[in-house]
Amino acid sequence: PKSTLIILLLSLMLLGAAASPLPLLNSSLPDPAAVVADFHSKVTTSRRRMQETGGGGGCMTGNPIDDCWRCAGTDWWKDRQRLADCGIGFGRNALGGKGGPFYVVTDSSDRDPVNPAPGTLRHAAIQEGPLWIVFAADMTIRLNEELLVNSYKTIDGRGANVHVAGGACITLQYVANVIIHNLHVHDCVPAGNANVRSSPTHYGWRTRSDGDGISLFSARDVWVDHCALSRCADGLVDAIMGSTGITVSNSYFSHHDEVMLLGHSDGYLPDSGMQVTIAFNHFGVQLVQRMPRCRRGYFHIVNNDYTAWEMYAIGGSASPTINSQGNRYIAPANPNAKEVTKRVDTEEGQWNGWNWRTEGDMMVNGAFFVPSGEGMENIYDKASSGVDPKSSALVDQLTMGAGVLGGPRESTHLPSSNGHRSPECVPDTPHCTPAPSRPFPRPEPNFAL
């Protein structure tokens, strides 16, 4: 019930304040009851408009994730946490904030990474215990330092157009059970050499970050779904230092060089147990390499759409096991870049024993995949994540919703934020929004799912 939701939200805020020196700034947070009521009213109105215009799409596509929560016989916004039951692949055990209260982000600012204001994404992400984080309005969040997400969190952008862009981005370090859903993440830059809070009771010094979009460091049980990622200083998604139990699905990647790194270094043995599923993604325009680039570990790459690359699509070193099934690989026009695969800095006499296979993949425009290893089925058991590969002829249908739902795939249009400026915000730049006439405008969501 709505009253229970409000009580839980207030209780969480009070507990966070009691457990730490974080101030509860009443001036930063509007009435929680009004926020929750307004939020659900906006989503309901948006959904009704879509139904009135005949746009009911997205149900029964054959995509098992989307069909799970969009075709469940109830309105998705009435049962948001059903999403946590719809995971697939090696990250399917990611619970996120399932069973926890909702936290409504109302403030796009990030003024103080050590003492974040209530109502901000940072204040939500660092809390202890399960928490389901949603957004009261369209907003662009420019982080001054890495967002350190605590365990058992879902960041759920459905119902709003949310961009994490133009600053530091998202880090999962020594945490588990995180779901990141329906966010634009782009134009991320290095940050650090600063104190950053990671929980209500702890903050510490952070060295310089790489500028990844989403960075996993010794993290497990993580699911990234329906995100749009582009133009970051380093990787779009990087998972290193023993991270495992990961699924990246239904996401759209574009305008980037080194897209995805899975594995810290050739000599880092704990990555030998890494298991990652890459499923139903669209690797789109102006991508160069690393879709993904794997070290050691086991990788299931299934039913993705690769629409060209500049160097290669899938690369690896240090004998990773790569199981490619039901993908569509469309090679670029460059006659010297038709090969899907690349063994990085390794002689053929060494890599010809690595277990890389292609099964049911569609090769277009001269694309070709160089397999290696013994090819025996049992060898790929650890790289088979329980996702039943569908025919590559269905890739268009399976990936038609890849990226942020309800909006453009490209992360080019930054929505108005709630008017809070970061200290470095320069007026009339793409990441700066003029202050509005009222403090917390909550515009109606501009799309419905």
Backbone hydrogen bonds in HBPLUS format (Angstrom, degrees):
<---DONOR---> <-ACCEPTOR-->    atom                        ^
c    i                          cat <-CA-CA->   ^        H-A-AA   ^      H-
h    n   atom  resd res      DA  || num        DHA   H-A  angle D-A-AA Bond
n    s   type  num  typ     dist DA aas  dist angle  dist       angle   num
A0005-LEU N   A0001-PRO O   3.11 MM   4  6.44 158.5  2.16 152.1 158.2     1
A0006-ILE N   A0002-LYS O   3.02 MM   4  6.34 154.7  2.09 151.2 157.3     2
A0007-ILE N   A0003-SER O   3.03 MM   4  6.29 161.1  2.06 148.6 153.6     3
A0008-LEU N   A0004-THR O   2.90 MM   4  6.13 163.7  1.93 155.1 159.3     4
A0009-LEU N   A0005-LEU O   2.98 MM   4  6.18 155.7  2.04 145.0 151.8     5
A0010-LEU N   A0006-ILE O   2.98 MM   4  6.25 162.6  2.01 153.0 156.9     6
A0011-SER N   A0007-ILE O   2.86 MM   4  6.06 159.1  1.91 151.3 157.7     7
A0012-LEU N   A0008-LEU O   2.95 MM   4  6.12 158.7  2.00 149.3 154.3     8
A0013-MET N   A0009-LEU O   3.16 MM   4  6.43 158.6  2.21 146.5 151.7     9
A0014-LEU N   A0010-LEU O   3.05 MM   4  6.32 161.0  2.09 151.6 156.3    10
A0015-LEU N   A0011-SER O   2.91 MM   4  6.11 159.9  1.95 153.3 158.9    11
A0016-GLY N   A0012-LEU O   2.97 MM   4  6.16 162.8  2.00 150.8 155.2    12
A0017-ALA N   A0013-MET O   3.07 MM   4  6.32 151.8  2.15 144.1 151.7    13
A0018-ALA N   A0014-LEU O   2.96 MM   4  6.18 150.9  2.05 146.0 154.0    14
A0019-ALA N   A0015-LEU O   3.03 MM   4  6.18 144.4  2.16 148.8 157.5    15
A0028-SER N   A0025-LEU O   2.86 MM   3  5.42 157.1  1.91 116.8 124.5    16
A0029-LEU N   A0026-ASN O   3.33 MM   3  5.58 155.7  2.40 106.1 112.4    17
A0034-ALA N   A0031-ASP O   3.05 MM   3  5.36 117.4  2.46 105.5 120.1    18
A0035-VAL N   A0031-ASP O   3.03 MM   4  6.34 156.8  2.09 154.9 162.3    19
A0036-VAL N   A0032-PRO O   2.96 MM   4  6.16 172.4  1.97 158.2 158.6    20
A0037-ALA N   A0033-ALA O   3.00 MM   4  6.10 168.6  2.01 149.8 153.5    21
A0038-ASP N   A0034-ALA O   2.86 MM   4  5.85 162.6  1.89 146.9 152.5    22
A0039-PHE N   A0035-VAL O   2.86 MM   4  5.94 161.7  1.89 150.7 156.3    23
A0040-HIS N   A0036-VAL O   3.08 MM   4  6.28 172.8  2.09 156.2 156.6    24
A0041-SER N   A0037-ALA O   3.03 MM   4  6.11 150.5  2.12 143.1 151.9    25
A0042-LYS N   A0038-ASP O   2.94 MM   4  6.16 156.5  2.00 152.2 157.4    26
A0043-VAL N   A0039-PHE O   3.10 MM   4  6.40 164.2  2.13 153.3 157.0    27
A0044-THR N   A0040-HIS O   2.99 MM   4  6.05 160.8  2.02 144.3 149.9    28
A0045-THR N   A0041-SER O   2.99 MM   4  6.17 160.3  2.03 147.4 152.6    29
A0046-SER N   A0042-LYS O   2.93 MM   4  6.14 159.4  1.98 149.9 155.6    30
A0047-ARG N   A0043-VAL O   2.92 MM   4  6.13 159.8  1.96 150.8 156.0    31
A0048-ARG N   A0044-THR O   2.94 MM   4  6.15 157.9  1.99 148.8 155.0    32
A0049-ARG N   A0045-THR O   3.00 MM   4  6.25 156.1  2.06 149.0 154.8    33
A0050-MET N   A0046-SER O   3.19 MM   4  6.48 153.4  2.26 144.8 151.3    34
A0051-GLN N   A0047-ARG O   3.06 MM   4  6.39 156.9  2.11 149.8 156.0    35
A0052-GLU N   A0048-ARG O   2.89 MM   4  6.14 156.5  1.95 151.8 158.4    36
A0053-THR N   A0049-ARG O   3.07 MM   4  6.26 140.1  2.23 141.9 151.5    37
A0055-GLY N   A0050-MET O   2.85 MM   5  5.11 148.7  1.95 160.2 153.4    38
A0054-GLY N   A0051-GLN O   3.11 MM   3  5.07 159.1  2.15 102.0 107.6    39
A0067-ASP N   A0063-ASN O   2.96 MM   4  5.98 169.6  1.97 166.9 170.2    40
A0068-CYS N   A0064-PRO O   3.26 MM   4  5.96 136.1  2.46 122.8 132.1    41
A0068-CYS N   A0065-ILE O   3.13 MM   3  5.25 129.1  2.40  97.5 110.9    42
A0070-ARG N   A0066-ASP O   2.84 MM   4  5.68 153.6  1.91 157.7 165.9    43
A0071-CYS N   A0067-ASP O   3.28 MM   4  5.16 138.4  2.46 119.0 124.0    44
A0078-LYS N   A0075-ASP O   2.92 MM   3  5.52 153.6  1.99 118.7 127.2    45
A0079-ASP N   A0076-TRP O   3.03 MM   3  5.33 154.2  2.09 108.0 116.2    46
A0082-ARG N   A0079-ASP O   3.07 MM   3  5.71 165.4  2.09 119.2 123.8    47
A0083-LEU N   A0080-ARG O   3.16 MM   3  6.19 165.3  2.18 127.6 129.5    48
A0084-ALA N   A0081-GLN O   3.16 MM   3  5.74 144.4  2.29 112.2 118.9    49
A0085-ASP N   A0082-ARG O   2.81 MM   3  5.47 159.0  1.85 123.1 130.1    50
A0086-CYS N   A0083-LEU O   2.93 MM   3  5.26 165.2  1.95 119.4 122.7    51
A0092-ARG N   A0089-GLY O   3.10 MM   3  5.37 159.6  2.14 117.9 118.4    52
A0094-ALA N   A0091-GLY O   3.08 MM   3  5.72 166.2  2.10 123.9 126.2    53
A0098-LYS N   A0095-LEU O   3.15 MM   3  5.68 164.0  2.18 131.9 136.4    54
A0100-GLY N   A0097-GLY O   2.92 MM   3  5.47 159.9  1.96 142.5 145.1    55
A0132-TRP N   A0101-PRO O   2.94 MM  31  6.13 171.6  1.94 158.5 160.0    56
A0103-TYR N   A0132-TRP O   2.85 MM  29  6.02 151.5  1.93 145.1 145.6    57
A0134-VAL N   A0103-TYR O   2.89 MM  31  6.17 164.3  1.91 158.8 162.9    58
A0105-VAL N   A0134-VAL O   2.76 MM  29  6.09 175.1  1.77 152.9 153.3    59
A0136-ALA N   A0105-VAL O   2.95 MM  31  5.93 171.6  1.96 161.1 158.3    60
A0106-THR N   A0119-GLY O   2.90 MM  13  5.14 142.8  2.04 133.2 145.2    61
A0107-ASP N   A0119-GLY O   3.05 MM  12  5.37 154.0  2.12 141.0 133.9    62
A0197-ARG N   A0113-PRO O   2.98 MM  84  6.09 163.4  2.01 139.3 138.6    63
A0120-THR N   A0117-ALA O   3.19 MM   3  5.91 152.1  2.27 142.1 143.1    64
A0124-ALA N   A0120-THR O   3.17 MM   4  6.48 152.6  2.25 145.3 152.5    65
A0125-ALA N   A0121-LEU O   2.88 MM   4  6.06 166.0  1.90 157.5 161.2    66
A0126-ILE N   A0122-ARG O   3.27 MM   4  6.34 148.0  2.38 152.5 156.5    67
A0127-GLN N   A0124-ALA O   3.32 MM   3  5.79 161.0  2.36 113.6 119.0    68
A0150-ASN N   A0125-ALA O   2.90 MM  25  5.92 170.2  1.91 150.0 151.0    69
A0131-LEU N   A0152-TYR O   3.08 MM  21  6.59 136.7  2.28 148.5 161.4    70
A0154-THR N   A0131-LEU O   3.11 MM  23  6.53 154.2  2.18 160.9 165.1    71
A0133-ILE N   A0154-THR O   2.76 MM  21  5.80 164.8  1.78 165.7 166.9    72
A0156-ASP N   A0133-ILE O   2.83 MM  23  5.82 171.2  1.84 164.7 167.4    73
A0139-MET N   A0161-ASN O   3.13 MM  22  6.49 150.2  2.22 137.1 143.6    74
A0163-HIS N   A0139-MET O   2.99 MM  24  6.42 160.4  2.02 153.2 159.4    75
A0141-ILE N   A0163-HIS O   2.70 MM  22  6.04 169.4  1.71 170.7 172.7    76
A0165-ALA N   A0141-ILE O   3.16 MM  24  6.29 146.3  2.27 138.1 148.2    77
A0168-ALA N   A0143-LEU O   2.93 MM  25  5.14 150.9  2.02 146.0 142.6    78
A0147-LEU N   A0169-CYS O   2.79 MM  22  5.93 170.9  1.80 165.0 167.5    79
A0171-THR N   A0147-LEU O   2.92 MM  24  5.81 171.2  1.93 154.1 151.2    80
A0149-VAL N   A0171-THR O   3.14 MM  22  6.39 164.8  2.16 167.5 172.3    81
A0152-TYR N   A0176-ALA O   3.15 MM  24  6.66 151.0  2.23 149.4 158.3    82
A0152-TYR N   A0177-ASN O   2.91 MM  25  4.85 119.3  2.28 118.2 135.4    83
A0153-LYS N   A0177-ASN O   3.25 MM  24  6.86 135.8  2.46 145.0 156.9    84
A0179-ILE N   A0153-LYS O   2.98 MM  26  6.45 158.7  2.03 152.3 158.8    85
A0155-ILE N   A0179-ILE O   2.88 MM  24  6.31 160.2  1.92 161.1 165.5    86
A0181-HIS N   A0155-ILE O   2.89 MM  26  6.06 172.8  1.90 172.9 171.0    87
A0157-GLY N   A0181-HIS O   2.87 MM  24  6.08 171.8  1.88 153.9 156.7    88
A0160-ALA N   A0157-GLY O   3.23 MM   3  5.86 154.7  2.30 142.4 142.0    89
A0184-HIS N   A0162-VAL O   3.03 MM  22  6.19 170.3  2.04 164.2 165.5    90
A0164-VAL N   A0184-HIS O   2.80 MM  20  6.12 167.2  1.82 163.1 165.0    91
A0186-HIS N   A0164-VAL O   3.16 MM  22  6.65 155.9  2.22 150.3 157.2    92
A0166-GLY N   A0187-ASP O   3.14 MM  21  4.96 124.7  2.46 102.4 116.8    93
A0189-VAL N   A0167-GLY O   2.90 MM  22  5.38 155.3  1.96 126.8 132.7    94
A0170-ILE N   A0213-GLY O   3.12 MM  43  6.18 157.5  2.17 161.3 155.0    95
A0215-SER N   A0170-ILE O   2.92 MM  45  6.27 160.5  1.96 150.8 156.9    96
A0172-LEU N   A0215-SER O   2.76 MM  43  6.10 164.7  1.78 170.3 175.5    97
A0217-PHE N   A0172-LEU O   2.84 MM  45  6.15 164.8  1.87 162.8 162.6    98
A0174-TYR N   A0217-PHE O   2.93 MM  43  6.40 157.2  1.99 163.6 171.2    99
A0220-ARG N   A0175-VAL O   3.18 MM  45  6.75 151.7  2.27 148.6 157.1   100
A0177-ASN N   A0220-ARG O   3.23 MM  43  6.85 139.1  2.41 140.7 152.3   101
A0177-ASN N   A0221-ASP O   2.97 MM  44  4.92 120.6  2.33 119.2 135.8   102
A0178-VAL N   A0221-ASP O   3.19 MM  43  6.78 147.7  2.30 147.7 157.3   103
A0223-TRP N   A0178-VAL O   2.97 MM  45  6.42 159.0  2.01 159.1 165.5   104
A0180-ILE N   A0223-TRP O   2.93 MM  43  6.40 160.0  1.97 159.4 165.3   105
A0225-ASP N   A0180-ILE O   2.92 MM  45  6.29 167.4  1.94 165.6 169.5   106
A0182-ASN N   A0225-ASP O   3.12 MM  43  6.65 150.6  2.21 148.4 157.1   107
A0228-ALA N   A0183-LEU O   3.02 MM  45  6.48 154.7  2.08 147.5 153.1   108
A0185-VAL N   A0228-ALA O   2.85 MM  43  6.14 169.4  1.86 163.2 165.4   109
A0230-SER N   A0185-VAL O   3.27 MM  45  6.86 144.8  2.40 146.3 154.2   110
A0187-ASP N   A0230-SER O   3.19 MM  43  6.72 143.3  2.33 138.6 149.2   111
A0187-ASP N   A0231-ARG O   2.95 MM  44  4.85 115.7  2.38 102.8 118.5   112
A0233-ALA N   A0188-CYS O   2.95 MM  45  6.01 147.2  2.06 142.5 152.5   113
A0209-SER N   A0191-ALA O   2.72 MM  18  5.37 163.3  1.75 151.7 157.0   114
A0193-ASN N   A0206-ARG O   2.61 MM  13  5.47 133.5  1.81 138.0 153.3   115
A0194-ALA N   A0206-ARG O   3.25 MM  12  5.51 145.8  2.38 139.8 148.3   116
A0206-ARG N   A0194-ALA O   2.78 MM  12  5.51 162.5  1.81 150.5 155.3   117
A0196-VAL N   A0204-GLY O   2.90 MM   8  5.67 155.8  1.96 152.4 155.1   118
A0204-GLY N   A0196-VAL O   3.09 MM   8  5.67 158.4  2.14 143.3 142.2   119
A0198-SER N   A0202-HIS O   3.07 MM   4  5.97 156.9  2.12 142.6 149.5   120
A0199-SER N   A0202-HIS O   3.33 MM   3  5.21 151.8  2.41 152.6 146.7   121
A0202-HIS N   A0199-SER O   3.34 MM   3  5.21 161.7  2.37 102.5 107.6   122
A0234-ASP N   A0211-GLY O   3.28 MM  23  5.25 155.1  2.34 115.6 110.1   123
A0213-GLY N   A0235-GLY O   2.92 MM  22  6.44 144.6  2.05 140.9 152.3   124
A0214-ILE N   A0236-LEU O   2.92 MM  22  6.20 143.6  2.05 138.6 149.9   125
A0238-ASP N   A0214-ILE O   3.03 MM  24  6.50 158.6  2.08 159.0 165.5   126
A0216-LEU N   A0238-ASP O   2.74 MM  22  6.05 161.1  1.77 158.3 164.6   127
A0240-ILE N   A0216-LEU O   2.93 MM  24  6.17 164.6  1.95 150.5 153.2   128
A0218-SER N   A0240-ILE O   3.18 MM  22  6.55 169.3  2.20 149.8 151.0   129
A0244-THR N   A0219-ALA O   3.00 MM  25  6.64 143.5  2.13 147.9 159.3   130
A0221-ASP N   A0244-THR O   3.19 MM  23  6.78 135.6  2.40 135.4 148.0   131
A0222-VAL N   A0245-GLY O   3.00 MM  23  6.43 148.3  2.10 145.8 155.4   132
A0247-THR N   A0222-VAL O   3.02 MM  25  6.50 151.6  2.10 154.5 163.5   133
A0224-VAL N   A0247-THR O   2.92 MM  23  6.30 164.4  1.95 162.9 166.7   134
A0249-SER N   A0224-VAL O   2.87 MM  25  6.29 165.8  1.89 165.7 170.3   135
A0226-HIS N   A0249-SER O   3.15 MM  23  6.63 142.5  2.29 136.7 147.5   136
A0252-TYR N   A0227-CYS O   2.90 MM  25  6.41 155.6  1.96 155.9 164.0   137
A0229-LEU N   A0252-TYR O   2.93 MM  23  6.36 159.2  1.97 164.1 171.0   138
A0254-SER N   A0229-LEU O   3.21 MM  25  6.68 149.3  2.31 158.3 165.9   139
A0231-ARG N   A0255-HIS O   3.10 MM  24  5.64 153.8  2.17 136.2 144.4   140
A0236-LEU N   A0259-VAL O   2.84 MM  23  5.21 152.9  1.91 133.8 143.0   141
A0237-VAL N   A0259-VAL O   3.26 MM  22  6.74 156.7  2.32 154.5 160.8   142
A0261-LEU N   A0237-VAL O   3.20 MM  24  6.72 138.4  2.39 139.9 151.5   143
A0239-ALA N   A0261-LEU O   2.86 MM  22  6.27 160.4  1.90 161.8 168.3   144
A0263-GLY N   A0239-ALA O   2.83 MM  24  6.16 150.8  1.92 161.5 169.7   145
A0243-SER N   A0240-ILE O   3.28 MM   3  5.57 143.2  2.43 104.7 114.9   146
A0246-ILE N   A0275-GLN O   3.28 MM  29  6.61 170.2  2.30 155.1 157.9   147
A0277-THR N   A0246-ILE O   2.88 MM  31  6.28 157.5  1.93 149.9 157.0   148
A0248-VAL N   A0277-THR O   2.90 MM  29  6.29 161.1  1.94 163.8 169.2   149
A0279-ALA N   A0248-VAL O   3.06 MM  31  6.47 157.8  2.11 151.7 158.8   150
A0250-ASN N   A0279-ALA O   3.14 MM  29  6.76 140.5  2.30 144.2 155.2   151
A0403-GLY N   A0250-ASN O   2.82 MM 153  6.09 164.8  1.85 128.6 129.6   152
A0282-HIS N   A0251-SER O   2.94 MM  31  6.34 163.1  1.96 161.9 166.9   153
A0253-PHE N   A0282-HIS O   3.06 MM  29  6.46 163.2  2.08 161.8 165.8   154
A0284-GLY N   A0253-PHE O   2.80 MM  31  5.71 153.0  1.87 157.5 162.5   155
A0255-HIS N   A0285-VAL O   2.81 MM  30  6.11 159.5  1.85 152.3 158.7   156
A0256-HIS N   A0286-GLN O   2.90 MM  30  6.41 143.1  2.04 142.1 152.3   157
A0288-VAL N   A0256-HIS O   3.11 MM  32  6.57 133.8  2.33 146.1 156.5   158
A0289-GLN N   A0257-ASP O   3.08 MM  32  5.89 164.4  2.11 151.7 148.8   159
A0259-VAL N   A0289-GLN O   3.15 MM  30  6.38 170.7  2.16 150.2 147.6   160
A0260-MET N   A0290-ARG O   2.78 MM  30  5.32 143.0  1.91 138.7 150.4   161
A0293-ARG N   A0260-MET O   2.91 MM  33  6.21 143.7  2.04 154.4 165.3   162
A0262-LEU N   A0293-ARG O   2.92 MM  31  6.07 167.9  1.93 164.9 161.9   163
A0295-ARG N   A0262-LEU O   2.87 MM  33  6.22 140.6  2.03 171.4 164.0   164
A0268-TYR N   A0265-SER O   3.15 MM   3  5.32 168.1  2.16 111.3 115.0   165
A0271-ASP N   A0268-TYR O   3.29 MM   3  6.14 158.1  2.34 122.0 127.4   166
A0272-SER N   A0269-LEU O   2.82 MM   3  5.50 164.3  1.84 130.2 133.2   167
A0274-MET N   A0271-ASP O   3.11 MM   3  5.14 166.8  2.13 108.0 111.7   168
A0298-TYR N   A0274-MET O   2.73 MM  24  6.04 156.9  1.78 155.3 162.6   169
A0276-VAL N   A0298-TYR O   3.08 MM  22  6.59 153.8  2.15 157.0 165.2   170
A0300-HIS N   A0276-VAL O   2.98 MM  24  6.37 162.2  2.01 160.3 165.7   171
A0278-ILE N   A0300-HIS O   2.82 MM  22  6.17 166.0  1.84 164.9 166.9   172
A0302-VAL N   A0278-ILE O   2.89 MM  24  6.27 157.2  1.94 159.1 166.8   173
A0280-PHE N   A0302-VAL O   3.32 MM  22  6.90 146.8  2.44 150.9 160.0   174
A0305-ASP N   A0281-ASN O   2.90 MM  24  6.30 162.8  1.93 160.2 166.0   175
A0283-PHE N   A0305-ASP O   2.81 MM  22  6.08 161.0  1.84 161.9 168.6   176
A0307-THR N   A0283-PHE O   3.05 MM  24  6.22 170.6  2.06 166.3 168.7   177
A0310-GLU N   A0287-LEU O   3.16 MM  23  6.53 124.3  2.49 127.2 142.2   178
A0311-MET N   A0288-VAL O   2.92 MM  23  5.48 163.0  1.95 144.6 143.4   179
A0291-MET N   A0313-ALA O   2.67 MM  22  5.07 147.4  1.78 172.4 173.4   180
A0315-GLY N   A0292-PRO O   3.00 MM  23  6.43 164.8  2.03 149.8 154.8   181
A0294-CYS N   A0315-GLY O   2.83 MM  21  6.19 160.6  1.86 138.9 137.6   182
A0317-SER N   A0294-CYS O   2.97 MM  23  6.53 144.1  2.10 158.5 169.8   183
A0321-THR N   A0297-GLY O   3.00 MM  24  6.32 166.8  2.01 153.6 157.7   184
A0299-PHE N   A0321-THR O   2.91 MM  22  6.18 156.9  1.97 164.6 172.3   185
A0323-ASN N   A0299-PHE O   2.91 MM  24  6.14 169.1  1.92 174.1 176.0   186
A0301-ILE N   A0323-ASN O   2.91 MM  22  6.00 165.4  1.93 147.5 152.5   187
A0325-GLN N   A0301-ILE O   2.91 MM  24  6.31 161.1  1.94 157.7 163.5   188
A0303-ASN N   A0325-GLN O   3.03 MM  22  6.54 151.1  2.12 150.1 159.3   189
A0328-ARG N   A0304-ASN O   3.01 MM  24  6.43 160.2  2.05 163.0 169.5   190
A0306-TYR N   A0328-ARG O   2.85 MM  22  5.96 169.2  1.86 170.6 174.2   191
A0330-ILE N   A0306-TYR O   2.88 MM  24  5.89 156.4  1.93 155.6 163.5   192
A0308-ALA N   A0330-ILE O   2.91 MM  22  5.24 120.7  2.27 141.7 152.5   193
A0313-ALA N   A0340-VAL O   2.90 MM  27  5.07 150.7  1.98 131.9 141.5   194
A0314-ILE N   A0340-VAL O   2.94 MM  26  6.08 155.5  2.00 146.8 154.6   195
A0342-LYS N   A0314-ILE O   2.94 MM  28  6.37 128.0  2.21 148.2 153.1   196
A0316-GLY N   A0342-LYS O   3.04 MM  26  6.62 139.6  2.21 159.4 169.0   197
A0344-VAL N   A0316-GLY O   2.87 MM  28  5.73 160.6  1.91 151.8 157.6   198
A0322-ILE N   A0355-ASN O   2.96 MM  33  6.45 151.3  2.04 150.4 159.5   199
A0357-ARG N   A0322-ILE O   3.03 MM  35  6.46 159.2  2.07 161.4 166.9   200
A0324-SER N   A0357-ARG O   3.05 MM  33  6.02 163.3  2.08 155.7 157.7   201
A0359-GLU N   A0324-SER O   2.87 MM  35  6.22 146.2  1.98 156.5 167.4   202
A0326-GLY N   A0359-GLU O   3.12 MM  33  6.59 148.6  2.23 142.7 151.8   203
A0362-MET N   A0327-ASN O   2.75 MM  35  6.17 164.9  1.78 163.1 167.8   204
A0329-TYR N   A0362-MET O   2.85 MM  33  6.11 173.3  1.86 176.0 174.1   205
A0364-VAL N   A0329-TYR O   2.87 MM  35  5.99 160.7  1.91 171.4 165.7   206
A0331-ALA N   A0364-VAL O   3.06 MM  33  6.24 170.4  2.07 151.1 148.0   207
A0337-ALA N   A0334-ASN O   3.09 MM   3  5.49 165.8  2.12 120.3 121.4   208
A0368-PHE N   A0338-LYS O   3.26 MM  30  6.39 146.7  2.38 135.6 135.7   209
A0340-VAL N   A0368-PHE O   2.78 MM  28  5.76 168.6  1.79 149.9 153.5   210
A0350-GLN N   A0347-GLU O   2.90 MM   3  5.51 151.1  1.98 115.0 124.0   211
A0351-TRP N   A0347-GLU O   3.07 MM   4  6.44 162.5  2.11 152.9 157.9   212
A0352-ASN N   A0348-GLU O   2.97 MM   4  5.62 148.1  2.07 150.0 152.1   213
A0354-TRP N   A0351-TRP O   2.89 MM   3  5.20 162.8  1.92 115.0 120.8   214
A0373-GLY N   A0352-ASN O   3.16 MM  21  5.91 148.8  2.26 137.6 131.8   215
A0356-TRP N   A0372-SER O   3.15 MM  16  5.17 159.4  2.19 121.4 127.3   216
A0372-SER N   A0356-TRP O   2.99 MM  16  5.17 163.7  2.02 142.0 143.5   217
A0367-ALA N   A0364-VAL O   3.24 MM   3  5.47 154.8  2.31 105.7 113.1   218
A0379-ILE N   A0376-MET O   3.12 MM   3  5.66 143.9  2.26 112.6 122.5   219
A0380-TYR N   A0377-GLU O   3.01 MM   3  5.67 149.4  2.10 117.8 125.4   220
A0381-ASP N   A0378-ASN O   3.29 MM   3  5.31 168.6  2.31 107.0 108.5   221
A0383-ALA N   A0380-TYR O   2.95 MM   3  5.01 143.9  2.08 102.3 113.8   222
A0384-SER N   A0381-ASP O   3.27 MM   3  5.23 157.5  2.32 109.0 107.9   223
A0394-LEU N   A0391-SER O   2.94 MM   3  5.61 165.5  1.96 119.2 124.1   224
A0395-VAL N   A0392-SER O   3.21 MM   3  5.26 166.8  2.22 109.9 111.2   225
A0398-LEU N   A0394-LEU O   2.92 MM   4  6.15 162.0  1.95 158.9 165.0   226
A0399-THR N   A0395-VAL O   2.94 MM   4  5.94 147.5  2.04 153.2 158.9   227
A0402-ALA N   A0399-THR O   2.95 MM   3  5.10 168.3  1.97 116.2 117.9   228
A0425-CYS N   A0422-SER O   2.92 MM   3  5.13 162.8  1.95 115.4 120.6   229
A0432-CYS N   A0429-THR O   3.14 MM   3  5.48 157.0  2.20 126.5 123.5   230
